[in-house]
Amino acid sequence: MSLRLLSAALLVACLAMPAAAQDALVRSEDLIRLQEIPLAIPVSFERTYSPEQMDFLAWIATRALDPASSAWNPRHQAWALYRANIRYSVEQSLRRRWAGAAGVVRSLSQNTDTALARFYADALSPQELDEALAFHRSQAGRAFVAYLRELRRVFFAGLLELDRIGIDPAYGGPQVPLADRRRARLAEKGILLDAAPPGYAFHLASARAMLPSTRAEALAYTLLAGAPPGTEAFEYLDSRVSPVQREAITRYLASPPGEKGRQAREAWLEALARSRDLLPLAVIDLRAVEDVVVRWRKLRADPRSLPRSIAQVDPDSVKVPEHYDTTDMTTGDAVATVKACVPGASDATASALAERVRSAPTTTLHALSSPGSHSLLLIRQRTAACIPTTPPGYPVPAVSSFVGTIRVTGMDPAQERAWRIAIAQEIAAFGASDSLVVMRSGHAFEVSYAVNAQTPHALVYSQRFLHKGTYDPARYRVVQRGEQYARVEMLQLGSGHEKVLHSTPEELTREQERRSREAKPSR
């Protein structure tokens, strides 16, 4: 070969290499989009934080309020109250942080040192990239991505269950080592930790692909707690992929592109951990939870914080009103109205409040209570409601307090009223309520309400979907079952997921209009 021809061949090779490299990067980016990997591309808050992950973060933050005390555990009378409030606070804090995080994730994905696409392009040959893309575009590949979302849910549910075993007195006293507690709890379900149970090999291999940096033993332990073999939770997880899809997934994970892809993700995560660009994101994430813990520790230490008494209240003994009696503060004796509801208020305090109500904008909310009082005064739109409270200081919600929060499509008015009364009784007794709404399919929704411990005249609330077999009805005092239930919806008429106990006439009118629309037969 002449020198001229050799030079031409080398020139062509040099020109071709960048094009091939660019093509590999583009196809790697296509692969990442198909895989839906957090931190690789900007994704929504909901795709990043599953309800189970939020529950786990809230659980850990609740534990951190008093980590040195063995008495601070799920059996403590204030645990449910603070866990619900902290979950609300953690989610609000993380949502604010996440609103500004997309730019950081975008920068990471476009930096050659931290872009997963580069790790894929370096690790996989053109043919292996083709095989990886073909798999993820196939029916089995799409099913695998959906299955991984369920596996992640099981992982965080398992983390919470393991931690629950570690602190709940039901699983042993403080003197029992944590490992023994967990071993005994899993043994109750027929699970031995010597080897993975039959049928778990596929789930463990998939979890390793999803979380390559987590030790295999830790993955096994957590998945076993989240979906124990023989339970409906395990059967549901197992049913997410068909036998044919499972074979295709297993072949892919064991193939060179599957194994090299896992190694590339592991190297990518190590690179992210070293990146200064990721540090602000990680610190903000951690700081969001830490700030919530600091704030709630301070609030819980306040002598005026809830609960204000260790007196136990029987939920069934609580009388729940349909509506609160109201008084127009612009007519009549406003001072007398204040003192009738809050007898401990001085004349000066009552007069000052009456004056503030008259001079402040109509939208201003006013609340007043006093130590030892059995009620709190709530003034909204210059209309006062006297809200009864229980000995621990928890307000008794009215049936109308739940207007504009959460509704169950298909639940008739009588069932809805009974459900709301049961929830109100739990709130008045314990400060919080977790109820279970079970659909005809066996899937369910957990509906949570709690007194806002910072502003006790309001409720915080949330709901989360639970697959059949992933919940235990025995953990709930309030369980609603309905063949006609279609779905549970957040109406979000309050501020975020918060609702003032005293509903306005406008809110009540909207509720009536909704019921009228739903009562009309569909054409």
C-alpha angles and dihedrals in degrees: 000000000000122000089246093055092045091051090049092050092050090048092052091049092050092050093046097050097068091048091051091046092050091048090052091052093049092049090046089055089051089053092051091052090053092049096049094215115181116237089020092082132002110274135174124277090248092054090050100044116039119198088252091054090049090049091051093049090048091048093052091045090050091051089051091063089080110000095162096059121083088198091067100085139111090287092062112107093233097045096093092046095052096039091056093046093046092049089054092047094046092050093048091048094048092046090055090049093046092053088071098034099081091079092054092049090048091052091049092050092050097045111094091218094056105024112116088209090067092051090051092046091050096045103040127062119226090260092048090050088052090051093048092049092046091052096049091047091052125090090253092051093050090047089050093055091050090046091053089058088056091045090053089051090052090048094057092041087054093050090053093046092051091050091046089055088052097057109020111102088216088075097050142302126287090265093063111093115246093239090054091049092053093043092051092047093051091044088059086063093047095256121140120191097214092092139359111272119249112283094026098095092084093049092048092049089049092048090052089054090050097042105025094167095055118094114254092233092053091049092051093048093050096045091049090055093045097047112012115200114262094029127109088246090061092044090053092050090046092052096056091090127037122235090256092050091046091056091050092048093047091051091049095048090051094045124095094256091048095048094040090048090054091049090048091053091049091052090045092054090050089051091049090052090056094045119107087206091065094047096078090049093049093043093049090049091051093040091054090061094039092052090052091051093049092048094048094044088057093046094047090051091057110105089224094056124114132301097043095182138031089222111131118230123203106225091213090059093059115104110215117202122218090224135355118253107248136203129201105238093202093064131050126006106334093180091055090050091055095048093045090059098035107031092179092063114107122233089252093052092047092048093048091051092048090052093049090052092052095047102037124084115275091248093060115113119219127191133178135178136152136209112276093017118132094211143035128221117232121186119192124169086357090298116120126216123187106217118199118228133200125234093270087057097253116144121237106237118218120229087251091055089080094058111126097015117087131346135185112223108226096024109125120228094257092052091045091051092050090047093051092047091053091049092047090052091053092048091050091049103037106013091243142051133203111189129180123225110193121200128211090258092059092250113122146192125229108216115198129193128171139170109261097246091205095050107021092191090074139060129224116208144179142165135208135191118244122197119228110277096020097093137060113221089199089072091064129074092194115052122168120191124186134169088204098049110119107176145330117245135195106224093191098200090143128070103291104314095335130104132188112234094230106072119210124233089251092056091048091049092052089050091052091048090051092052091048091053092049092048092059113094113247116247 
